[in-house]
Amino acid sequence: MPRTGKKITCTQEQRIELEKLSHSQKAESRLLRRARIVLGLLDGKQRQDVAKELGVENNTVTKWRDRFDAQALQHCRRTLRLEKTFCKWLANS
């Protein structure tokens, strides 16, 4: 049975931004490639398939999958902290 990689998820807003970036005519090529890597993985493609399609190494796909996942997690934690702080502020007002 083939191994499956870690799945990543994103919000609809994040996906829209990634799609805009992946089709941009003015963005740097490395940013386009990163957006396309993440979009490929979000579409359920295997890491090897994304790497082959974009002409990059497997470890490059893994690196950007992990960085995107970590960034999304940080954003969620930051949002929760802000919400808790705001709720405490409201309760004390």
C-alpha positions as CSV (number, residue, x, y, z in Angstrom):
1,M,0.0,0.0,0.0
2,P,1.5,3.4,-1.0
3,R,2.2,5.9,1.8
4,T,0.1,9.0,1.8
5,G,1.5,12.4,2.8
6,K,0.2,14.8,5.3
7,K,-2.9,16.5,4.1
8,I,-3.2,20.3,4.2
9,T,-6.3,22.5,4.3
10,C,-7.0,26.1,3.9
11,T,-9.8,28.6,4.1
12,Q,-11.7,29.7,1.0
13,E,-10.1,33.1,1.2
14,Q,-6.6,31.5,1.3
15,R,-7.4,29.4,-1.7
16,I,-8.6,32.4,-3.7
17,E,-5.4,34.3,-2.8
18,L,-3.3,31.3,-3.8
19,E,-5.1,31.0,-7.1
20,K,-4.7,34.7,-7.9
21,L,-1.0,34.4,-7.1
22,S,-0.5,31.3,-9.2
23,H,-1.9,33.1,-12.3
24,S,-0.2,36.5,-11.6
25,Q,1.8,38.0,-14.4
26,K,3.8,40.3,-12.0
27,A,4.7,38.1,-9.1
28,E,8.1,36.5,-8.8
29,S,8.5,33.0,-10.3
30,R,9.4,31.5,-7.0
31,L,6.1,32.8,-5.4
32,L,4.2,31.4,-8.4
33,R,5.8,28.0,-7.9
34,R,5.1,27.9,-4.2
35,A,1.5,28.8,-4.7
36,R,1.2,26.1,-7.4
37,I,2.8,23.5,-5.1
38,V,0.3,24.3,-2.3
39,L,-2.7,24.3,-4.7
40,G,-1.6,21.0,-6.2
41,L,-1.5,19.4,-2.7
42,L,-4.8,21.0,-1.8
43,D,-6.3,19.4,-4.9
44,G,-5.3,16.0,-3.5
45,K,-2.3,15.3,-5.8
46,Q,0.6,13.2,-4.5
47,R,3.8,15.0,-3.6
48,Q,5.7,13.2,-6.4
49,D,3.1,14.2,-8.9
50,V,3.2,17.8,-7.9
51,A,7.0,17.8,-8.1
52,K,7.1,16.2,-11.5
53,E,4.4,18.5,-12.9
54,L,6.3,21.6,-11.7
55,G,9.8,20.4,-12.3
56,V,11.0,20.6,-8.7
57,E,12.4,18.1,-6.3
58,N,10.2,16.1,-3.9
59,N,11.8,17.7,-0.9
60,T,10.9,21.1,-2.2
61,V,7.2,20.1,-2.3
62,T,7.5,18.7,1.2
63,K,9.2,21.9,2.5
64,W,6.4,24.2,1.2
65,R,3.7,21.8,2.3
66,D,5.1,21.9,5.9
67,R,5.6,25.6,5.8
68,F,2.1,26.3,4.6
69,D,0.7,24.0,7.2
70,A,2.7,25.6,10.0
71,Q,1.7,29.1,8.9
72,A,-2.0,28.1,8.8
73,L,-1.7,26.7,12.3
74,Q,0.0,29.8,13.6
75,H,-2.7,31.9,12.1
76,C,-5.4,29.8,13.8
77,R,-3.6,30.1,17.2
78,R,-3.1,33.9,16.7
79,T,-6.8,34.3,15.8
80,L,-7.9,32.3,18.9
81,R,-5.7,34.4,21.2
82,L,-7.1,37.6,19.7
83,E,-10.7,36.4,20.1
84,K,-10.0,35.4,23.8
85,T,-8.5,38.8,24.5
86,F,-11.4,40.6,22.8
87,C,-13.9,38.5,24.7
88,K,-12.2,39.3,28.0
89,W,-12.1,43.0,27.1
90,L,-15.8,42.9,26.3
91,A,-16.6,41.1,29.6
92,N,-14.7,43.8,31.6
93,S,-16.3,46.7,29.8
